[in-house]
């Protein structure tokens, strides 16, 4: 049975929507809701000088496999990201976007062995965990 996908932007009459619920679809993971500058202008750790410096010891080929989200990119709720500045892994719990100057890597876009190496795991080929 097909169910209708809830669209919070239809919660109020159109003339009141902007006032009553201006960020209606923020944090929802469906379609192209919200800004996605990472799709319009993709960049990798190879392209970002600060990321290149932080990942000393990574080959150029590996750096080209690590996407860096540009400022303003909408982070998907319940998705896992890694901040290269402090190698901190975190899960998004509400409507968030990449801050200017941040070096965020989405886990969903990186091979697991490379993800483990980014996290500082001694054996990057190990499986399991987050």
Secondary structure, 3 states (H helix, E strand, C coil): CCCCCCCHHHCCCHHHHHHHCCCCCCCCCCCCCCCCHHHHCCCECCCCHHHHHHCCCCCHHHHCCCECCCCCCEECCCCEEEECCCCEEEECCCCEECCCCCCEEEHHHCCHHHHHHHHCCCCCCCCCCC
